């Protein structure tokens, strides 16, 4: 009969975490070195799996078992990686785009130490809000190729192509002038100034959902107006 595997020494890992969390600047390197030495231990991931999201966030931001904590927190716990991929697919991205956006999300979050996260906010809601912002940025970039929605003149365009784009831009300006002032400001802020939904919401005292809804309605209105101009 094979011997039982050694029990995980949770006290050692817990003490090492506290060393990293509480160390002053001069003691931080030594605490991190202890983390690296322990990170090969068989019980590390089992230990991290017992910790709540808030503690795993501290591990990432304070460099205590940070790569292992990030993997568990963002990818493994509650099947988050698979759910993020499905989230992107359900909103119209293809497999390649979903995988590319996942990679961008991982790099952004790990490189910058979970930017913008502030407890006691739910990490789950934070993670999917980051994913949503990245997805909207991707859609916005894709839409920038459609000249009927904004002026995207090319330096190498032929004169007749430039004239058509200028006419389309003029029609768009006319359609914008007929919108309510708030909707026109939101449209210009989002499409022309590349402002994020969060920034527009704060600027105008609205919720992000309201900004998103008004932008979608404005886009539909402008499309209809432009079609009328093209087909009177």
N, CA, C and O of each residue as an XYZ file, in Angstrom:
928
protein
N       0.856     -1.187      0.000
C       0.000      0.000      0.000
C       0.898      1.245      0.000
O       1.861      1.348      0.759
N       0.538      2.188     -0.887
C       1.315      3.416     -0.977
C       1.048      4.289      0.244
O      -0.067      4.315      0.764
N       2.074      5.002      0.697
C       1.867      5.887      1.849
C       0.994      7.072      1.465
O       0.968      7.487      0.307
N       0.289      7.605      2.436
C      -0.522      8.793      2.189
C       0.390      9.963      1.822
O       1.487     10.085      2.366
N      -0.062     10.836      0.892
C       0.754     12.005      0.557
C       0.889     12.921      1.762
O       0.009     12.950      2.622
N       1.974     13.660      1.831
C       2.152     14.556      2.975
C       1.067     15.609      3.032
O       0.604     16.091      1.998
N       0.660     15.968      4.245
C      -0.388     16.960      4.397
C       0.156     18.343      4.088
O       1.323     18.645      4.335
N      -0.708     19.164      3.547
C      -0.327     20.522      3.205
C      -0.062     21.329      4.471
O      -0.878     21.343      5.393
N       1.064     21.987      4.507
C       1.405     22.806      5.660
C       0.848     24.214      5.437
O       1.568     25.117      5.010
N      -0.418     24.383      5.727
C      -1.065     25.665      5.457
C      -0.476     26.790      6.298
O      -0.472     27.944      5.869
N       0.019     26.468      7.486
C       0.584     27.509      8.343
C       1.784     28.185      7.695
O       1.961     29.397      7.812
N       2.614     27.388      7.003
C       3.800     27.964      6.353
C       3.385     28.929      5.259
O       3.914     30.037      5.169
N       2.444     28.515      4.431
C       1.984     29.405      3.367
C       1.326     30.648      3.943
O       1.559     31.754      3.456
N       0.508     30.479      4.973
C      -0.189     31.617      5.565
C       0.801     32.616      6.153
O       0.637     33.825      5.988
N       1.823     32.118      6.835
C       2.826     33.026      7.406
C       3.587     33.766      6.313
O       3.892     34.950      6.456
N       3.893     33.067      5.220
C       4.617     33.704      4.120
C       3.767     34.794      3.473
O       4.283     35.855      3.121
N       2.466     34.539      3.313
C       1.575     35.567      2.786
C       1.582     36.800      3.684
O       1.693     37.928      3.203
N       1.465     36.580      4.970
C       1.443     37.704      5.889
C       2.751     38.475      5.856
O       2.761     39.698      5.996
N       3.863     37.756      5.670
C       5.155     38.442      5.549
C       5.136     39.404      4.360
O       5.595     40.542      4.458
N       4.599     38.927      3.242
C       4.544     39.778      2.046
C       3.571     40.933      2.236
O       3.862     42.066      1.850
N       2.420     40.648      2.828
C       1.417     41.690      3.003
C       1.888     42.782      3.958
O       1.560     43.955      3.779
N       2.648     42.397      4.961
C       2.998     43.335      6.026
C       4.438     43.854      5.954
O       4.799     44.777      6.684
N       5.252     43.272      5.085
C       6.670     43.648      5.056
C       6.850     45.101      4.648
O       6.162     45.608      3.762
N       7.774     45.745      5.303
C       8.183     47.069      4.857
C       9.031     46.913      3.600
O       9.387     45.804      3.203
N       9.339     48.030      2.995
C       9.998     47.972      1.694
C      11.283     47.164      1.734
O      11.549     46.388      0.816
N      12.096     47.332      2.794
C      13.382     46.644      2.849
C      13.219     45.140      3.065
O      14.124     44.373      2.736
N      12.083     44.706      3.612
C      11.873     43.287      3.825
C      11.065     42.613      2.746
O      10.856     41.401      2.793
N      10.599     43.387      1.759
C       9.718     42.830      0.737
C      10.432     41.801     -0.133
O       9.867     40.751     -0.439
N      11.663     42.092     -0.533
C      12.386     41.172     -1.406
C      12.588     39.827     -0.733
O      12.391     38.791     -1.369
N      12.966     39.814      0.508
C      13.173     38.552      1.211
C      11.878     37.748      1.296
O      11.885     36.527      1.133
N      10.751     38.450      1.558
C       9.463     37.757      1.621
C       9.091     37.182      0.259
O       8.553     36.078      0.177
N       9.373     37.922     -0.801
C       9.072     37.431     -2.147
C       9.940     36.220     -2.477
O       9.466     35.271     -3.102
N      11.192     36.244     -2.068
C      12.060     35.099     -2.316
C      11.546     33.853     -1.608
O      11.626     32.749     -2.147
N      11.019     34.029     -0.401
C      10.431     32.886      0.294
C       9.216     32.373     -0.466
O       8.989     31.166     -0.538
N       8.433     33.293     -1.036
C       7.279     32.882     -1.838
C       7.721     32.036     -3.022
O       7.124     31.000     -3.314
N       8.771     32.485     -3.701
C       9.256     31.748     -4.864
C       9.759     30.369     -4.479
O       9.541     29.398     -5.205
N      10.429     30.281     -3.341
C      10.928     28.981     -2.901
C       9.791     28.026     -2.577
O       9.883     26.824     -2.826
N       8.715     28.576     -2.018
C       7.579     27.732     -1.647
C       6.680     27.398     -2.829
O       5.919     26.433     -2.774
N       6.762     28.193     -3.906
C       5.802     28.050     -4.988
C       5.897     26.713     -5.702
O       4.976     26.338     -6.429
N       6.995     25.983     -5.511
C       7.124     24.655     -6.100
C       6.468     23.576     -5.238
O       6.385     22.416     -5.642
N       6.010     23.959     -4.070
C       5.414     22.973     -3.176
C       4.121     22.419     -3.736
O       3.352     23.142     -4.370
N       3.878     21.129     -3.501
C       2.688     20.493     -4.045
C       1.401     21.056     -3.460
O       0.344     20.976     -4.086
N       1.488     21.623     -2.262
C       0.267     22.074     -1.607
C      -0.124     23.509     -1.890
O      -1.155     23.966     -1.398
N       0.673     24.243     -2.676
C       0.413     25.667     -2.848
C      -0.948     25.941     -3.469
O      -1.724     26.740     -2.945
N      -1.239     25.283     -4.583
C      -2.510     25.565     -5.259
C      -3.696     25.130     -4.418
O      -4.751     25.763     -4.449
N      -3.525     24.046     -3.663
C      -4.596     23.638     -2.760
C      -4.827     24.687     -1.690
O      -5.963     24.970     -1.308
N      -3.726     25.260     -1.213
C      -3.850     26.314     -0.208
C      -4.537     27.545     -0.786
O      -5.448     28.096     -0.168
N      -4.106     27.978     -1.965
C      -4.700     29.165     -2.580
C      -6.187     28.966     -2.863
O      -6.975     29.908     -2.778
N      -6.560     27.736     -3.198
C      -7.969     27.453     -3.498
C      -8.869     27.661     -2.298
O     -10.082     27.803     -2.453
N      -8.294     27.680     -1.102
C      -9.101     27.886      0.102
C      -9.323     29.366      0.398
O     -10.135     29.710      1.256
N      -8.614     30.236     -0.299
C      -8.663     31.660      0.014
C      -9.811     32.340     -0.724
O     -10.149     31.931     -1.835
N     -10.412     33.360     -0.139
C     -11.462     34.110     -0.832
C     -10.866     34.997     -1.926
O      -9.658     35.229     -1.971
N     -11.739     35.482     -2.800
C     -11.291     36.345     -3.900
C     -10.490     37.536     -3.397
O      -9.458     37.883     -3.972
N     -10.960     38.159     -2.333
C     -10.296     39.368     -1.837
C      -8.839     39.102     -1.461
O      -7.972     39.941     -1.704
N      -8.566     37.928     -0.865
C      -7.185     37.599     -0.492
C      -6.355     37.281     -1.724
O      -5.180     37.640     -1.790
N      -6.952     36.612     -2.700
C      -6.228     36.333     -3.945
C      -5.887     37.633     -4.671
O      -4.825     37.745     -5.284
N      -6.779     38.604     -4.603
C      -6.480     39.915     -5.191
C      -5.251     40.521     -4.524
O      -4.384     41.072     -5.202
N      -5.171     40.422     -3.204
C      -3.989     40.932     -2.505
C      -2.727     40.190     -2.928
O      -1.659     40.790     -3.050
N      -2.853     38.883     -3.150
C      -1.699     38.110     -3.616
C      -1.174     38.658     -4.938
O       0.035     38.794     -5.130
N      -2.099     38.971     -5.851
C      -1.690     39.477     -7.168
C      -1.081     40.861     -7.047
O      -0.021     41.123     -7.614
N      -1.734     41.742     -6.321
C      -1.284     43.131     -6.269
C      -0.049     43.321     -5.396
O       0.692     44.288     -5.570
N       0.178     42.393     -4.446
C       1.329     42.529     -3.559
C       2.405     41.468     -3.817
O       3.297     41.248     -2.999
N       2.292     40.824     -4.973
C       3.333     39.903     -5.448
C       3.607     38.761     -4.474
O       4.762     38.437     -4.202
N       2.566     38.165     -3.960
C       2.696     37.000     -3.097
C       2.038     35.817     -3.794
O       0.811     35.739     -3.855
N       2.840     34.894     -4.321
C       2.313     33.801     -5.149
C       1.464     34.390     -6.278
O       0.430     33.823     -6.631
N       1.889     35.517     -6.844
C       0.999     36.288     -7.708
C       0.586     35.563     -8.983
O      -0.576     35.650     -9.381
N       1.511     34.844     -9.642
C       1.123     34.163    -10.885
C       0.142     33.036    -10.613
O      -0.813     32.837    -11.364
N       0.384     32.293     -9.521
C      -0.531     31.197     -9.176
C      -1.891     31.746     -8.740
O      -2.930     31.193     -9.100
N      -1.882     32.831     -7.965
C      -3.138     33.425     -7.513
C      -3.925     33.988     -8.694
O      -5.148     33.858     -8.741
N      -3.229     34.611     -9.647
C      -3.895     35.166    -10.821
C      -4.550     34.055    -11.645
O      -5.692     34.186    -12.087
N      -3.817     32.971    -11.842
C      -4.371     31.858    -12.616
C      -5.652     31.339    -11.983
O      -6.640     31.096    -12.676
N      -5.635     31.172    -10.683
C      -6.821     30.667     -9.995
C      -7.949     31.691    -10.023
O      -9.097     31.349    -10.309
N      -7.625     32.935     -9.728
C      -8.626     33.983     -9.587
C      -9.332     34.301    -10.904
O     -10.557     34.406    -10.948
N      -8.557     34.451    -11.969
C      -9.113     34.923    -13.238
C      -9.506     33.789    -14.171
O     -10.469     33.921    -14.925
N      -8.778     32.673    -14.134
C      -9.004     31.625    -15.124
C      -9.786     30.432    -14.588
O     -10.680     29.922    -15.263
N      -9.458     29.988    -13.388
C      -9.970     28.702    -12.923
C     -11.213     28.795    -12.052
O     -12.166     28.038    -12.241
N     -11.207     29.710    -11.108
C     -12.308     29.739    -10.134
C     -13.643     29.992    -10.837
O     -13.767     30.885    -11.675
N     -14.628     29.185    -10.473
C     -15.978     29.305    -11.040
C     -15.981     29.242    -12.567
O     -16.829     29.848    -13.222
N     -15.012     28.493    -13.131
C     -14.915     28.317    -14.599
C     -14.911     29.662    -15.319
O     -15.547     29.807    -16.364
N     -14.199     30.649    -14.768
C     -14.269     32.006    -15.306
C     -13.705     32.114    -16.722
O     -14.249     32.850    -17.545
N     -12.629     31.397    -17.016
C     -12.066     31.490    -18.360
C     -13.079     31.011    -19.396
O     -13.287     31.675    -20.411
N     -13.703     29.878    -19.151
C     -14.682     29.337    -20.095
C     -15.892     30.255    -20.203
O     -16.440     30.438    -21.290
N     -16.309     30.832    -19.083
C     -17.459     31.728    -19.111
C     -17.154     33.031    -19.841
O     -18.019     33.574    -20.529
N     -15.930     33.533    -19.696
C     -15.549     34.732    -20.442
C     -15.565     34.469    -21.947
O     -16.050     35.288    -22.727
N     -15.032     33.322    -22.338
C     -15.027     32.982    -23.764
C     -16.456     32.885    -24.299
O     -16.749     33.404    -25.376
N     -17.336     32.229    -23.562
C     -18.734     32.115    -23.990
C     -19.413     33.485    -24.037
O     -20.248     33.748    -24.902
N     -19.041     34.347    -23.096
C     -19.595     35.707    -23.067
C     -19.264     36.444    -24.365
O     -20.129     37.087    -24.959
N     -18.013     36.347    -24.796
C     -17.613     37.009    -26.038
C     -18.336     36.401    -27.240
O     -18.791     37.128    -28.123
N     -18.442     35.090    -27.277
C     -19.107     34.422    -28.396
C     -20.583     34.791    -28.455
O     -21.127     35.006    -29.539
N     -21.230     34.866    -27.309
C     -22.655     35.194    -27.273
C     -22.940     36.607    -27.732
O     -24.062     36.920    -28.129
N     -21.931     37.466    -27.681
C     -22.130     38.851    -28.094
C     -21.598     39.128    -29.503
O     -21.402     40.285    -29.874
N     -21.365     38.084    -30.279
C     -21.098     38.273    -31.700
C     -19.670     38.128    -32.161
O     -19.406     38.267    -33.355
N     -18.723     37.852    -31.260
C     -17.348     37.623    -31.690
C     -17.197     36.180    -32.159
O     -17.912     35.293    -31.692
N     -16.263     35.945    -33.088
C     -15.983     34.573    -33.487
C     -14.918     33.972    -32.574
O     -14.399     34.651    -31.689
N     -14.594     32.699    -32.792
C     -13.654     32.006    -31.903
C     -12.302     32.706    -31.840
O     -11.744     32.900    -30.761
N     -11.783     33.083    -33.003
C     -10.463     33.726    -33.041
C     -10.474     35.055    -32.307
O      -9.543     35.366    -31.564
N     -11.532     35.845    -32.514
C     -11.629     37.136    -31.833
C     -11.783     36.954    -30.325
O     -11.209     37.711    -29.542
N     -12.560     35.947    -29.923
C     -12.756     35.694    -28.492
C     -11.445     35.328    -27.814
O     -11.140     35.824    -26.729
N     -10.667     34.457    -28.455
C      -9.382     34.061    -27.879
C      -8.417     35.243    -27.817
O      -7.687     35.411    -26.840
N      -8.423     36.052    -28.864
C      -7.547     37.218    -28.891
C      -7.918     38.200    -27.787
O      -7.043     38.779    -27.143
N      -9.217     38.384    -27.572
C      -9.657     39.302    -26.539
C      -9.352     38.757    -25.149
O      -9.030     39.522    -24.240
N      -9.452     37.444    -24.978
C      -9.070     36.833    -23.712
C      -7.606     37.107    -23.396
O      -7.266     37.467    -22.269
N      -6.741     36.936    -24.390
C      -5.314     37.188    -24.181
C      -5.067     38.648    -23.811
O      -4.265     38.943    -22.925
N      -5.754     39.552    -24.489
C      -5.602     40.971    -24.168
C      -6.036     41.259    -22.732
O      -5.406     42.040    -22.020
N      -7.125     40.611    -22.326
C      -7.631     40.811    -20.976
C      -6.630     40.314    -19.943
O      -6.369     40.992    -18.949
N      -6.063     39.118    -20.180
C      -5.101     38.561    -19.222
C      -3.877     39.462    -19.089
O      -3.430     39.760    -17.982
N      -3.343     39.891    -20.231
C      -2.129     40.726    -20.211
C      -2.403     42.037    -19.483
O      -1.614     42.479    -18.649
N      -3.523     42.638    -19.812
C      -3.859     43.927    -19.186
C      -4.010     43.789    -17.683
O      -3.486     44.606    -16.926
N      -4.716     42.768    -17.251
C      -5.000     42.630    -15.828
C      -3.761     42.230    -15.038
O      -3.528     42.744    -13.944
N      -2.967     41.318    -15.585
C      -1.799     40.849    -14.835
C      -0.684     41.885    -14.846
O      -0.059     42.143    -13.817
N      -0.436     42.477    -16.012
C       0.652     43.448    -16.129
C       0.421     44.659    -15.233
O       1.359     45.192    -14.641
N      -0.822     45.085    -15.140
C      -1.129     46.296    -14.373
C      -1.685     45.993    -12.980
O      -2.156     46.898    -12.291
N      -1.631     44.719    -12.560
C      -2.046     44.377    -11.201
C      -3.512     44.626    -10.916
O      -3.858     45.279     -9.932
N      -4.383     44.102    -11.782
C      -5.838     44.243    -11.622
C      -6.233     45.720    -11.552
O      -6.717     46.175    -10.515
N      -6.036     46.470    -12.630
C      -6.250     47.925    -12.601
C      -7.703     48.283    -12.308
O      -8.629     47.700    -12.873
N      -7.884     49.244    -11.425
C      -9.212     49.770    -11.152
C     -10.043     48.984    -10.168
O     -11.153     49.397     -9.831
N      -9.527     47.848     -9.694
C     -10.328     47.067     -8.742
C     -10.191     47.666     -7.351
O      -9.084     47.939     -6.886
N     -11.330     47.867     -6.691
C     -11.335     48.392     -5.331
C     -12.318     47.576     -4.495
O     -13.507     47.533     -4.810
N     -11.838     46.929     -3.433
C     -12.751     46.221     -2.547
C     -13.675     47.236     -1.859
O     -13.290     48.395     -1.703
N     -14.870     46.834     -1.450
C     -15.378     45.449     -1.423
C     -16.155     45.049     -2.667
O     -16.995     44.151     -2.602
N     -15.896     45.683     -3.781
C     -16.607     45.321     -5.013
C     -16.399     43.844     -5.329
O     -15.310     43.306     -5.130
N     -17.440     43.199     -5.820
C     -17.334     41.804     -6.223
C     -16.316     41.662     -7.341
O     -16.386     42.371     -8.345
N     -15.361     40.741     -7.168
C     -14.381     40.536     -8.228
C     -15.055     40.027     -9.501
O     -14.626     40.352    -10.608
N     -16.093     39.240     -9.343
C     -16.820     38.717    -10.502
C     -17.370     39.847    -11.369
O     -17.202     39.843    -12.588
N     -18.026     40.814    -10.729
C     -18.583     41.935    -11.497
C     -17.483     42.784    -12.115
O     -17.626     43.271    -13.236
N     -16.392     42.960    -11.391
C     -15.242     43.712    -11.908
C     -14.665     43.037    -13.141
O     -14.408     43.698    -14.148
N     -14.460     41.724    -13.072
C     -13.853     40.984    -14.175
C     -14.692     41.099    -15.437
O     -14.156     41.356    -16.515
N     -15.997     40.914    -15.316
C     -16.845     40.953    -16.505
C     -17.063     42.386    -16.996
O     -17.363     42.590    -18.172
N     -16.919     43.369    -16.124
C     -16.966     44.760    -16.585
C     -15.738     45.072    -17.437
O     -15.852     45.746    -18.461
N     -14.564     44.588    -17.022
C     -13.359     44.758    -17.838
C     -13.539     44.067    -19.180
O     -13.204     44.629    -20.223
N     -14.067     42.849    -19.153
C     -14.292     42.109    -20.397
C     -15.254     42.864    -21.309
O     -15.042     42.935    -22.520
N     -16.293     43.419    -20.735
C     -17.285     44.155    -21.533
C     -16.660     45.395    -22.178
O     -16.905     45.678    -23.351
N     -15.859     46.129    -21.413
C     -15.216     47.319    -21.971
C     -14.283     46.966    -23.125
O     -14.261     47.655    -24.145
N     -13.512     45.885    -22.962
C     -12.619     45.460    -24.036
C     -13.412     45.035    -25.266
O     -13.022     45.339    -26.393
N     -14.516     44.336    -25.055
C     -15.346     43.905    -26.175
C     -15.946     45.109    -26.907
O     -15.969     45.138    -28.137
N     -16.431     46.098    -26.156
C     -16.992     47.281    -26.796
C     -15.921     48.056    -27.565
O     -16.186     48.597    -28.638
N     -14.720     48.102    -27.009
C     -13.619     48.741    -27.737
C     -13.343     48.024    -29.049
O     -13.077     48.660    -30.069
N     -13.407     46.694    -29.018
C     -13.178     45.913    -30.246
C     -14.266     46.201    -31.274
O     -13.969     46.391    -32.454
N     -15.523     46.236    -30.836
C     -16.613     46.538    -31.761
C     -16.471     47.944    -32.321
O     -16.700     48.179    -33.507
N     -16.089     48.879    -31.451
C     -15.933     50.260    -31.905
C     -14.832     50.347    -32.962
O     -14.982     51.062    -33.953
N     -13.735     49.630    -32.759
C     -12.643     49.661    -33.721
C     -13.086     49.059    -35.054
O     -12.714     49.560    -36.115
N     -13.872     47.998    -35.004
C     -14.374     47.376    -36.229
C     -15.302     48.328    -36.983
O     -15.286     48.389    -38.213
N     -16.108     49.067    -36.226
C     -17.067     49.971    -36.868
C     -16.395     51.193    -37.484
O     -16.970     51.854    -38.348
N     -15.182     51.488    -37.041
C     -14.477     52.651    -37.597
C     -14.198     52.495    -39.090
O     -13.809     53.459    -39.749
N     -14.391     51.291    -39.628
C     -14.165     51.078    -41.053
C     -15.367     51.453    -41.910
O     -15.301     51.355    -43.135
N     -16.482     51.888    -41.278
C     -17.697     52.182    -42.034
C     -17.850     53.687    -42.197
O     -18.168     54.369    -41.223
N     -17.638     54.221    -43.374
C     -17.633     55.672    -43.567
C     -18.984     56.323    -43.389
O     -19.038     57.536    -43.189
N     -20.088     55.580    -43.450
C     -21.397     56.205    -43.285
C     -21.651     56.635    -41.851
O     -22.578     57.404    -41.596
N     -20.858     56.161    -40.922
C     -21.094     56.477    -39.522
C     -20.207     57.605    -39.008
O     -20.576     58.285    -38.051
N     -19.059     57.815    -39.614
C     -18.185     58.921    -39.241
C     -17.172     59.128    -40.364
O     -17.004     58.268    -41.229
N     -16.514     60.255    -40.341
C     -15.539     60.570    -41.375
C     -14.250     59.817    -41.126
O     -13.596     60.032    -40.106
N     -13.871     58.932    -42.045
C     -12.617     58.187    -41.893
C     -11.821     58.299    -43.186
O     -11.398     57.292    -43.755
N     -11.622     59.532    -43.644
C     -10.957     59.763    -44.914
C      -9.570     59.170    -44.935
O      -8.831     59.261    -43.955
N      -9.213     58.558    -46.058
C      -7.895     57.976    -46.233
C      -6.999     58.947    -46.978
O      -7.424     59.603    -47.929
N      -5.771     59.027    -46.541
C      -4.799     59.903    -47.172
C      -4.572     59.519    -48.634
O      -4.231     60.365    -49.461
N      -4.768     58.221    -48.948
C      -4.516     57.746    -50.307
C      -5.796     57.619    -51.132
O      -5.767     57.045    -52.221
N      -6.915     58.141    -50.637
C      -8.172     57.996    -51.365
C      -8.141     58.795    -52.663
O      -7.505     59.846    -52.741
N      -8.835     58.286    -53.685
C      -8.963     59.016    -54.943
C      -9.884     60.212    -54.736
O     -10.682     60.224    -53.798
N      -9.781     61.232    -55.616
C     -10.607     62.439    -55.436
C     -12.099     62.135    -55.360
O     -12.803     62.700    -54.523
N     -12.598     61.227    -56.245
C     -14.028     60.939    -56.208
C     -14.429     60.232    -54.918
O     -15.525     60.450    -54.402
N     -13.522     59.367    -54.386
C     -13.806     58.707    -53.119
C     -13.827     59.724    -51.978
O     -14.664     59.651    -51.078
N     -12.895     60.670    -52.033
C     -12.840     61.705    -51.004
C     -14.104     62.557    -51.039
O     -14.630     62.932    -49.991
N     -14.591     62.862    -52.236
C     -15.796     63.672    -52.364
C     -17.008     62.951    -51.786
O     -17.835     63.559    -51.107
N     -17.109     61.654    -52.058
C     -18.220     60.868    -51.523
C     -18.172     60.854    -50.000
O     -19.196     61.029    -49.340
N     -16.978     60.644    -49.442
C     -16.847     60.611    -47.987
C     -17.182     61.962    -47.369
O     -17.780     62.028    -46.295
N     -16.796     63.040    -48.051
C     -17.121     64.362    -47.535
C     -18.624     64.601    -47.536
O     -19.166     65.203    -46.609
N     -19.296     64.125    -48.587
C     -20.753     64.256    -48.643
C     -21.412     63.452    -47.518
O     -22.360     63.912    -46.883
N     -20.893     62.253    -47.288
C     -21.439     61.411    -46.226
C     -21.220     62.056    -44.862
O     -22.099     62.018    -44.001
N     -20.030     62.655    -44.670
C     -19.750     63.326    -43.401
C     -20.685     64.509    -43.196
O     -21.117     64.772    -42.074
N     -21.000     65.227    -44.277
C     -21.918     66.361    -44.177
C     -23.329     65.899    -43.812
O     -24.005     66.534    -43.002
N     -23.769     64.790    -44.414
C     -25.081     64.238    -44.079
C     -25.124     63.825    -42.602
O     -26.129     64.017    -41.918
N     -24.019     63.257    -42.130
C     -23.958     62.851    -40.735
C     -24.042     64.064    -39.820
O     -24.746     64.028    -38.810
N     -23.342     65.129    -40.155
C     -23.394     66.342    -39.329
C     -24.803     66.922    -39.295
O     -25.269     67.374    -38.249
N     -25.484     66.909    -40.450
C     -26.860     67.410    -40.492
C     -27.778     66.564    -39.621
O     -28.622     67.092    -38.897
N     -27.605     65.233    -39.697
C     -28.436     64.341    -38.890
C     -28.159     64.559    -37.402
O     -29.081     64.535    -36.587
N     -26.888     64.770    -37.047
C     -26.527     65.010    -35.644
C     -27.138     66.305    -35.118
O     -27.519     66.390    -33.950
N     -27.228     67.306    -35.981
C     -27.761     68.599    -35.539
C     -29.237     68.523    -35.173
O     -29.751     69.406    -34.487
N     -29.923     67.475    -35.626
C     -31.345     67.316    -35.336
C     -31.597     66.462    -34.091
O     -32.743     66.286    -33.680
N     -30.544     65.941    -33.502
C     -30.689     65.123    -32.300
C     -30.812     66.002    -31.059
O     -30.402     67.163    -31.079
N     -31.380     65.451    -29.965
C     -31.308     66.167    -28.679
C     -29.853     66.434    -28.318
O     -28.968     65.656    -28.676
N     -29.606     67.522    -27.615
C     -28.239     67.946    -27.315
C     -27.448     66.857    -26.592
O     -26.276     66.634    -26.897
N     -28.089     66.177    -25.630
C     -27.386     65.141    -24.873
C     -26.967     63.983    -25.767
O     -25.836     63.506    -25.669
N     -27.864     63.523    -26.639
C     -27.534     62.397    -27.512
C     -26.414     62.756    -28.482
O     -25.542     61.932    -28.758
N     -26.435     63.978    -28.998
C     -25.360     64.402    -29.894
C     -24.030     64.460    -29.153
O     -22.995     64.073    -29.696
N     -24.058     64.944    -27.908
C     -22.825     65.027    -27.118
C     -22.284     63.636    -26.807
O     -21.075     63.415    -26.869
N     -23.170     62.694    -26.473
C     -22.731     61.329    -26.201
C     -22.131     60.694    -27.454
O     -21.098     60.027    -27.387
N     -22.781     60.905    -28.584
C     -22.286     60.320    -29.834
C     -20.905     60.858    -30.178
O     -19.995     60.095    -30.502
N     -20.753     62.184    -30.105
C     -19.449     62.777    -30.435
C     -18.380     62.337    -29.439
O     -17.248     62.051    -29.830
N     -18.729     62.282    -28.164
C     -17.755     61.861    -27.170
C     -17.283     60.440    -27.394
O     -16.099     60.140    -27.240
N     -18.206     59.567    -27.756
C     -17.858     58.146    -27.903
C     -17.146     57.860    -29.210
O     -16.123     57.176    -29.225
N     -17.691     58.391    -30.336
C     -17.141     58.027    -31.643
C     -16.012     58.935    -32.107
O     -15.082     58.474    -32.770
N     -16.078     60.210    -31.771
C     -15.076     61.145    -32.278
C     -13.935     61.380    -31.287
O     -12.789     61.579    -31.693
N     -14.244     61.359    -29.997
C     -13.215     61.631    -28.991
C     -12.722     60.371    -28.289
O     -11.835     60.427    -27.437
N     -13.318     59.218    -28.664
C     -12.902     57.920    -28.107
C     -13.021     57.858    -26.586
O     -12.222     57.192    -25.928
N     -14.008     58.543    -26.029
C     -14.248     58.464    -24.588
C     -14.874     57.118    -24.242
O     -15.634     56.563    -25.035
N     -14.560     56.599    -23.075
C     -15.162     55.344    -22.615
C     -16.553     55.602    -22.042
O     -16.878     56.711    -21.620
N     -17.360     54.545    -22.040
C     -18.709     54.661    -21.506
C     -18.684     55.163    -20.064
O     -19.493     56.007    -19.675
N     -17.736     54.628    -19.268
C     -17.646     55.031    -17.867
C     -17.402     56.531    -17.750
O     -18.011     57.195    -16.911
N     -16.514     57.069    -18.585
C     -16.194     58.497    -18.521
C     -17.395     59.345    -18.943
O     -17.678     60.375    -18.331
N     -18.098     58.910    -19.986
C     -19.276     59.648    -20.435
C     -20.373     59.631    -19.374
O     -21.058     60.629    -19.156
N     -20.526     58.486    -18.720
C     -21.546     58.383    -17.675
C     -21.255     59.363    -16.541
O     -22.156     60.051    -16.060
N     -19.987     59.422    -16.116
C     -19.621     60.354    -15.045
C     -19.795     61.808    -15.485
O     -20.283     62.637    -14.717
N     -19.395     62.116    -16.721
C     -19.460     63.485    -17.219
C     -20.890     64.008    -17.255
O     -21.138     65.169    -16.928
N     -21.835     63.148    -17.655
C     -23.216     63.591    -17.840
C     -24.148     63.155    -16.708
O     -25.356     63.380    -16.781
N     -23.593     62.530    -15.660
C     -24.414     62.129    -14.525
C     -25.410     61.034    -14.857
O     -26.544     61.060    -14.377
N     -24.999     60.069    -15.675
C     -25.874     58.975    -16.092
C     -25.269     57.648    -15.675
O     -24.097     57.576    -15.306
N     -26.076     56.599    -15.737
C     -25.532     55.257    -15.542
C     -24.913     54.783    -16.853
O     -25.253     55.275    -17.929
N     -24.004     53.827    -16.746
C     -23.375     53.281    -17.952
C     -24.423     52.633    -18.849
O     -24.354     52.749    -20.073
N     -25.400     51.945    -18.238
C     -26.461     51.304    -19.024
C     -27.259     52.340    -19.815
O     -27.629     52.098    -20.963
N     -27.522     53.495    -19.199
C     -28.273     54.550    -19.892
C     -27.470     55.113    -21.055
O     -28.012     55.336    -22.138
N     -26.171     55.346    -20.832
C     -25.318     55.845    -21.919
C     -25.299     54.853    -23.076
O     -25.444     55.240    -24.235
N     -25.120     53.577    -22.759
C     -25.080     52.550    -23.799
C     -26.395     52.499    -24.570
O     -26.398     52.388    -25.796
N     -27.516     52.580    -23.844
C     -28.834     52.521    -24.494
C     -29.062     53.725    -25.403
O     -29.574     53.581    -26.513
N     -28.683     54.908    -24.934
C     -28.891     56.112    -25.744
C     -27.984     56.111    -26.971
O     -28.396     56.555    -28.043
N     -26.767     55.622    -26.827
C     -25.876     55.532    -27.984
C     -26.440     54.580    -29.031
O     -26.391     54.863    -30.228
N     -26.977     53.448    -28.572
C     -27.555     52.488    -29.525
C     -28.751     53.093    -30.248
O     -28.902     52.916    -31.457
N     -29.607     53.811    -29.509
C     -30.768     54.443    -30.131
C     -30.346     55.536    -31.108
O     -30.930     55.686    -32.181
N     -29.310     56.305    -30.718
C     -28.813     57.370    -31.592
C     -28.250     56.801    -32.887
O     -28.494     57.334    -33.970
N     -27.502     55.726    -32.766
C     -26.938     55.101    -33.956
C     -28.042     54.636    -34.901
O     -27.936     54.815    -36.115
N     -29.098     54.042    -34.354
C     -30.220     53.589    -35.171
C     -30.895     54.767    -35.871
O     -31.245     54.684    -37.048
N     -31.074     55.865    -35.133
C     -31.689     57.064    -35.709
C     -30.843     57.638    -36.835
O     -31.369     58.016    -37.881
N     -29.540     57.703    -36.624
C     -28.645     58.257    -37.644
C     -28.607     57.375    -38.883
O     -28.589     57.883    -40.004
N     -28.594     56.075    -38.697
C     -28.621     55.168    -39.854
C     -29.869     55.415    -40.703
O     -29.801     55.487    -41.930
N     -31.013     55.545    -40.018
C     -32.261     55.772    -40.736
C     -32.228     57.102    -41.488
O     -32.687     57.190    -42.627
N     -31.684     58.134    -40.845
C     -31.595     59.447    -41.485
C     -30.690     59.406    -42.712
O     -31.000     60.007    -43.741
N     -29.574     58.696    -42.599
C     -28.644     58.612    -43.720
C     -29.251     57.825    -44.869
O     -29.026     58.156    -46.033
N     -30.017     56.788    -44.558
C     -30.673     56.029    -45.637
C     -31.678     56.906    -46.372
O     -31.804     56.812    -47.593
N     -32.400     57.764    -45.633
C     -33.374     58.654    -46.269
C     -32.679     59.627    -47.218
O     -33.193     59.938    -48.292
N     -31.509     60.101    -46.807
C     -30.761     61.026    -47.657
C     -30.286     60.314    -48.930
O     -30.286     60.895    -50.015
N     -29.884     59.058    -48.782
C     -29.389     58.328    -49.935
C     -30.525     57.891    -50.859
O     -30.334     57.795    -52.071
N     -31.715     57.622    -50.289
C     -32.851     57.122    -51.074
C     -34.077     57.957    -50.770
O     -34.991     57.463    -50.109
N     -34.138     59.209    -51.225
C     -35.275     60.098    -50.927
C     -36.558     59.584    -51.578
O     -37.613     60.202    -51.436
